[in-house]
Amino acid sequence: MSVHRAVHKRMLSIIVATLTVLGGTAAFAALGPSALAATTLCNSTTAPAGGGTYTVQNNEWGSSAPECITTDGGTDFTVANSSIANSTSGAPGGYPSIYQGCHWGNCSSGGLTSTPIQVSNLTPGKVTTSWSTTQPGGSNDYDVAYDIWFNHTSTTKGQPNAEELMIWLNHNGPVQPFGSEIATNVSIGGHTYNVWEGNQGWNTVSYTMTSGTTSVSNLDVGLLAQDSVSRGFMTGSDWLIDVEAGFELWQGGAGLATNSFSVNVNGNGGGGGNTVTVTSPGNQTGTVGTAASVQVQASDSGSGQTLSYGASGLPPGLSINSATGLISGTPTTAGSYNVTVTARDGTGASGSAAFTWTIGSGGGGGGGACTATYSVVNAWSGGFQAQITVTAGSSALSNWTVGWTFPGSQQISQMWSAAFTQSGASVTAKNMSYNGTLGAGASTTFGFTATGSNSAPASLTCT
């Protein structure tokens, strides 16, 4: 039985929020329940949440039965009453939810509202979300689901036209996602899902957890988006513009509650504590005689962030700009070098991480027209994920090609934001239609997952 999930154009949306700067990322904290008086929202009405970083919406769009939620200004809300009694073989009556971002021009403040993220940059760990719920069960029929929206452009005042990605944490009663089940027991980011897909003018792809849960912590949006791209339901040129979490109500639903909710970019956000973390970009590859650079980012959930760098081991010819976190210059000597970055907040809390810069002995990295740098951003037993940054030289590019030779038996499983061929250990990657044109000094990235060890190639060519 396929349940039709029509989406009303009044349905509001949500997006991710952080303030990102070179060399550091300051996160907007998700505020907990506040001391404000409770607000009751009935029908399709909204209220700011978490200081305006989020929006709570009642969003009753498929029913006219009495149904209301209460919220106190924090990142929480409760379904106070519901007389919704829709057939479970049709669309739900509403989707009370909390969101961050923009949908049909209705925006929360900050976050993805001002800095939407292109799918090609939605690498694992880039956007994570946490959500805690209370689920009453009983005779109520509902799902507990994220509704994450992607659009062909970075903004829209209408229906997002790329993909609706749903993540079902749980459900009660005989309800199921829109479309048809296309895959079972798919393991992504430590969770196991069944995958559903259907088209209602846009692709709706639903990942339903095989074991229901009431909460998730640091759920990785990028991993699910990459899986959807690999199945051909959206592309790297689409944009993440909205992240929502709530309950689709078919029948009843009183007592359902969101206890807390947050959306974090680059692993930041939530809580407003003083923990400082440093993200290492992995092994970087440059070439003697060509300009090379790497950006080190640190995240600070407190205030007054400062960054410092240990200069020992920095490749000759390179320098560090402590204000921007950018290491740049023209390396003059081949070899492997270690650099440590330390972040410290205003309270004195600090954290450090080291990364390795490998300078090849020549031939790779570019031929003057462009340069390419290689980094391993994630690794696991038997596989890894890598990212390559292509940077134009002193002249603009209309297309680019990057080539390299793996040092072992590594085999690419999938690649995004580039088209590739692999013959043995040799790989050639070419730009897509949307990222081939680069102005002088401009950059773009593409990434891939592969089997085998995460040893970096000795050099890259970029033409």
Secondary structure, DSSP 4 states (H G I P E B T S, - for coil): -PPP----TT--------EEETTEEEPPPPP---SSPPEEEESS-EEEEGGGTEEEE----S--S-EEEEE-SSS-EEEEEE--B--TTS--SB--EEEEEEETTEE-SSGGGTS-EEGGG--TTSEEEEEEEE---TT-EEEEEEEEEEESSS--SS---SEEEEEEEEEESS---SSEEEEEEEEETTEEEEEEEEESSSEEEEEEESS--SEEEEEEHHHHHHHHHHTTSS-TTSEEEEEEEEEEEEE--TT-EEEEEEEEETT--SS----EEEE----EEEETTS---EE-EEEESSSS-EEEEE-TTPPTTEEEETTTTEEEE---S-EEEEEEEEEE-TTS-EEEEEEEEEEESSS-SBSSSEEEEEEEEEEETTEEEEEEEEEE-SS-BS--EEEEE-SSS-EEEEEESSEEEEETTEEEEE--TTTS-B-TT-EEEEEEEEES--PPPS-EEE-
